Amino acid sequence: MHPFDTIVAISTPPGRGGIGIVRLSRPESLRIALALLASTQTLIPRHATLAKILGAAGETLDEAIATYFPAPNSYTTEDIVEIAAHSAPVLLNSLLEAAVQQGARLANPGEFTQRAFLAGRIDLTQAEAVHDLIAAQTLHQARTAAAQLGGSIAQTIAPIKQRLTHLIAALEAGVDFAEDDLDLVPDSQILTRLQSLAQSLATLAETAAYGRILRDGIRLAIVGRPNAGKSSLFNALLRSERAIVTAQPGTTRDPITERLAIHGIPVELIDTAGLRTLPDTPEAEPERLGIARSRTAIADAHLILHVLDATNPTPEDETLALSLAPHPTLTLLNKIDLIPTPPAFSTGIPISTLTGQGIETLRLAIASHLAAAPPPESPILTNLRQSQAVAEAHAAILRAITAARTHTPHEFLLLDLHEALHALDTLTGATTPDDLLNLIFSTFCVGK
């Protein structure tokens, strides 16, 4: 990568549409853009200008809107020009080719955002939020990414780093003046300040489990005996007639999968074949294969919904429940509308897939069963890199607390504190290896 190249890319998704945007960044972007366009006026900074796109022979190919963002007031802090034309792939590709002929280079994945990061316009958590916002499947994911893009994690980390830096400075000053017997910070105060830092980091680290679920989603398997109402529950959660429902047992053979959002969490919902003992006959072979696949889905699921027929309890229900015991499971008592009171044979969430009774309660139970959501407006660690950085900083502070309690010399205590500071720096990108940066930005879309 050459950081002083003028780069160009299509910033909108591939395919045909109303608008397609070609973006250029670097000092040559204005000159190159003007070579591709014919306009009765120059490009005024931060103003949309109507212009014609010219072909190789000077012919008009399309009308477009060009916008010029001069440095440093742009996304990358470099000169940027965005050309919004009709989203015909042949037209946008011709713009790319013409820009390259004028001296631009095709941008690498995420290179626009990487330049914004390298210029100090955003930190690494904000850069990752750009990717998360683009990939968001639910509004809750989008809100979380937008908050992170606004600097929610950096704003939380900044005062922690400041307190840690002040403590390091005080201890280092004490070490420097050790021959004068100058103790700038009493041991009791060191311990109090370290415990406060550990609590702040622990609170942030606790959001990682919820953040992982929010970012990656969960797999939810619906299991039970034939005709317990699994497919009906599948349809009720989807709010559509996706699975076939009949009175005949064994209707569902292969697991059926659909995606939905439950309280903002992406969910892969799996309707499995009814679990029962079958005779060893050729006629039962298709259903037997479906049951085997259902057991695979159970093993891979984050959470299991065990559906029981409340009107017809059987010993098989208890046997199946025992086999599901190693897995996180919610027990559901279906067809509750057909009996006056909940059955005494089992405990669980009473529901009716026919009337919808208990379905919203089930949605809440699913959301709360997986991971506790942090308070509103709280920053959330959304990927493994972030959670590891905070965990490393927290572990280093805990080691420093142990050292402080045993009156370890401050020179050794400072080693742990510097390690914690370094971990927090890697979180925001203040000190991050180039190979890690390249790995992070390589997952971005081209043109972002």
N, C-alpha and C positions, 0 to 999 in steps of 0.2 A: 504494500500500500504506500502510495506517495501522497503525503498530507497536503501538498501544495498543488495537486492536480485539480483541474475543474472537472467535476463529476456530473453525470446526467443519468436519470432513470425515470421510468414511468412510476408514478406514486399511487396510482389507483389500481384496483384489482384487474386482472386480465379479463378480456371479453368485451362484448359490445355493450354500449350503454349511452346515456345522455351526455356524460362528461368524462373526459379522460385528462389527466394532468401529467405533464412532463416537467420535471424539476431539475434545475441546474444550480450548482453551488461552487463558489470560488470567485476571485476577481474577474476572470474571463467570462463569467456567466452572462453579464450584460452584453458584451460584444457579440458573443455567440448567439444569444437570443435575437439581437437585432438583425443578425445575418439570416436568421430563419424567418423573419417576419417583415411584412410591409405595413407601415403605419403612418398616418398623417401627422402624428405627434410622437415625441420621444416618450420613453417610459418614465412616468413621474413616480418617485418613491411612494410605496404603499397606496397607490391608486390603480384601479383596474382600467386597462387600456384596451380598446377594441383594435384588433389587428388582423391582417390576412396572413395565412401560412403559405409560404412560397415553395414550389417544387424545384427540382434541379434546373429546369429550363426557365425558371422565373414565373411559372404559371401559378394561379391561385388554387390551392387545394382545399382550404377551409377557412372559416372565420373563427377567431379565437379571442380569449381574454387573457392578456399578459399582465402579470403583477410583479413589480420589482421591489425587493426588500434589501436595501443597502446595509452593509456591515456598519456597526456591530448589532444592529437592531433586527436580527433575523433568527431563525431557528438554530442555525449552525454558527451564528455570529459572523458568517461570511456573507458576501453578496449572493443573494438568491434570486432567481427568476423562475416563476411558475407559469406555464403556458397551459391554459384550460381550453381544450378543443373537444370536438365530438369524439366519443370513445370508440372509434373504429380501429381495430388492431393494426391494419395496414397503414393508417394515417399516423398513429403514435409511433410505430416502428420507423416510419420514414423520418419523423422528427428526430428520433434517436440517432439514426444513421447520419443525418445531416449535421447534428451536433458533434458527433464523433469526427466527421470530416473537417469540422471547424476547430478541432483541437481538444474536445472534451474526452473524458474516459468514462466508460460504463461503471456505475457505482457498484460497490460490493454490497451484500446484504447488510442492512443496518448502518451503512456508512454515514448517512446524514445524521442519525442520532449519535453515532460514535464521535463525529466531529463536534456536535453540541456538547458532549461529555468532556472531550479533550480540551475544549475551549473554556470549560468551567461554567457553562450556562446551566447545566443540570448535573446532579450527582448520579452515581451508579444505580441507586435504588429508583430514582426517577426515570432513568433510561430503561430499566427493566419494566417499569410501569407502562411505558409506551407499548412494549410488546404485549403486556397483559391486557391493556385496554383494547388493542386491536383484536386479540384472541378471545375477548369476553363473550360468553354465551348467555349470561344472565345480567339483569340490571344491577344486582348486588355485586357481581364481579366487576362490572363497569364502574360502579361508585367507589369500590375499594381501590381499583387501579387509578381512578381520577384523584382520589385523596393522596395516594402515594406519589402520583405525578406532581401534585401540588406541594410535595415535600413533607408529608406527614411523618415518615420514618426519620428523615434528616432532622426535622424539628424536635423529635423526641430524643434523638441521639446527641444533638448539639449540647444541651445542658449537662448530660451525663459526661461527655468528653471534657467539658469545661471544668466540672468538679474534679474529674480524674486528673486533668492537667495541673490544676492548682495544687492538688495533693502531691503530685510528682515533683512540682517545682519546690514546694516547701520541704519535702524530704531531701531533695538533692542539695538544697541550700544548707540544710543541717549537716549533710555529709561533708560539704565543702568547708564548713566552719567547725568540723569536729574537734580540731585542736584547741578551739576556744571554749569547748564544752557548752556550745550553744544548741539547745534543744528547742527548735522552732515549733514543733507540734508534739504535745504530750501523747504517750501511747494510748491513753483512753480516748483521746480525740481522734487519733488515727483509726482506731477500731470502729468508732461511731461512724466516721465518714465512709469507711470501707463497707460497713453493713448497709448503709443507705444506698451506696452504689450497687451492691449485690441485689438489694430489693428492687431497684429500678430495672436492672437487667433481667431479673427473674420474671417480673411482670411482663416485660416485652417478649421474653422467650416463650411464655405461656401461650402467646397468640399463634405460635408456629403450627400447632396441630390443626387449629381451625383454618389457618391460612392455606395449608396444604390441601385440605378438603375443599375449600372454596376455589382454589386454583385448578385442581385436578379432577374434582368431583368424586363420586362414589359409585360402586356397583351394588345394586339392591336386588336380591333374589326372592321371588315369591314361591314358597313351597307348601306342600300339604298333600293330603290324600286326594284321589280323583273326586271331582264334584264338590270339593269344599268351598269353591268360589274363587279360586286363584285367578282365572282369566277375567272374571267379573271385577275383581279388585284391580287387576291390571288396567282394565278399561276405565274404572272409576278414577284411578290416580291420573290417568292420561286425559280424562274427560273426553274420550272418544272411543268408538267401537272398533278398536284395533284387533283384538283377539276374538276368535269365534267361540261363542258360548252355547253349549247344548246340554241336554240332560244326560246324554250318553257319556259314560266314563271313558277316559283316555282320548278325548278330542285333541288335546295338545300333545304333539309328539316331539318335535324339535323345540328347544327354547326360543321364545320370541323376545326380541330386544327393541326397546325404544328409549329415546332420551327425553328428559323433561327437567324442570327446575322445581325444587321443593324448598320454599323459603330462601330462595336465592342460591341454593347449592345445586350444581349440575348433577343429575342422577342418571345412571344407566340402569333402567328397570328391566328385569328379566322375568318373564313368565315361564315357569318350568313345567315339565310333564308331571302328572300326579304320581306320587311315590306309593307303590303297592307291590305285593308279590304276584308274579305272573307264572302261568304254566310254561313248561319248556316245550312250546309248540311253534311251528313256523308262523302261524297267524299272529302270535304275540311278539315276534321278533322286532317289528318296527317300534312298538311301544317300549320294549325292553331297551333298545338302543337310545330312545328318547330319555328314559329314566337314567341311563348311564351318563348322558350328557347333562342331565339335571344335577347329578351329584358333582360333576365337574364345576358347574356354575355355583353350587353351594360352596365348594372349596375356595373359589376365587372371589366370592362376594365379601364386601365390607360389612354388610348387615343383611340378616335374613328375616323375612316376614313369614312366620309360620301360621298358615290359615287353617282354622278348625271349623268344622260344621257344628254350630252350637245346638242344632236340632238332632244331631245323631252322633253322640260321642262314642268312640270305640277304643279298644285296647291299643289299636295301631297308632292312635294319636299320641299316647303316652310313650310308646316305643320310638316313634319318630322324634318326639321332643327330646328324649334321652340321647338320641344319635346326633341331634343338633346342639347339644349342650356345650361343646367346645367353641361354638361360633357365637358371635354377638347376635342375639335373636330377639325379635318382638313377637309375642304371641297374640293372635287376633281371633276373636270369637265372632265368626260371621253368621249371617242369617238371624241376627238378634231380633229382627222385626217379626219373626215367626213364633217367638216364645214370649210369655209374659214377663219373665224375670231371667236375669243372667244365669247360666247353668252353674252348678256347684262343682262340676268335675274338673274345672280348670280355671286359672286366673289369666287375664289378658285384657286387651282393649276390645270392648264390644263394638261391632260395626255391622252395618247392613249395606252391602254393595247395591242392593235394589233401591233403597230409600236415600242412601248417602249418609245415614246416621254414623257418626264416629269417624268419618273420613278425614275431616279437618283436624280432629284430635290426633289421628294417626300421623298426619303430616307434621304436626308439632312434635310428636314423639320421635319421629325419624330425625328431625333437625336437632333436637336436644340430645338424642342418644349418641350422636357421633362425636361432637366436640362442643364445648361451651363457647358460645359466641362472645367475644369481648364487648365491653360497653360501646355504645354508639360513638362515632368520631374517634375511636381509639386506633392507633396505627396497628397494622397487621403484617407480620412477616409472612410472605407468600411463596417463598421458594427455599430450597435446601441451602443454597449459598448464604442467604441472609440468616437463616436459623443457625447455621454452623458458626458464623461470625459472632453472633450474640452469645451462643453457647460457649465459645472459646473465651470470650471476654469475661463471661460470668464465672467460668471455671478458674480463670487466672485471679479474679478478685477473691474467690473463695480460698485459693491457696494463700493469697496475701493476708486474709483474715486469720488463717491458721498460723502463719508466720508471726503476725502481730501479737497473737495471744501467747506465743511462746517467747516473745521478746527477741525475735531474730534480728540481727543487725539490719539497719535500714538499707544498706547496699544490696542485700539479697531480696528484701521486700520490694525494692524498686524494679528488680528483674520481672517480677510478676505484674507489676503495674504497667511497665512498658509493653509487656506482652498483651495485656488487656487493651491498651491504647492502640496497638498495632491491629488487633482484631477489629476494633471499631472503625479504624481507618479503611480496612479492606471492605467493610460493609458499605460505606458510602463511596469508595473508590479513590480515596486520598492516596493510598498506597496499594496498588493492585498490579500483579504481573501482567505483562503484555499478552501472554498466551491465554490467560483467563479472560481478558477483555475480548480477544479475538473469538474465543469460544462463545462468550455471551452474545456478542453482536452477530455472529454467524447464524443464529436462530431467527433473526429478524427477517421481515420481508424486504425484498429489493425496493428501493425508493422510500424507505422509512428511516 
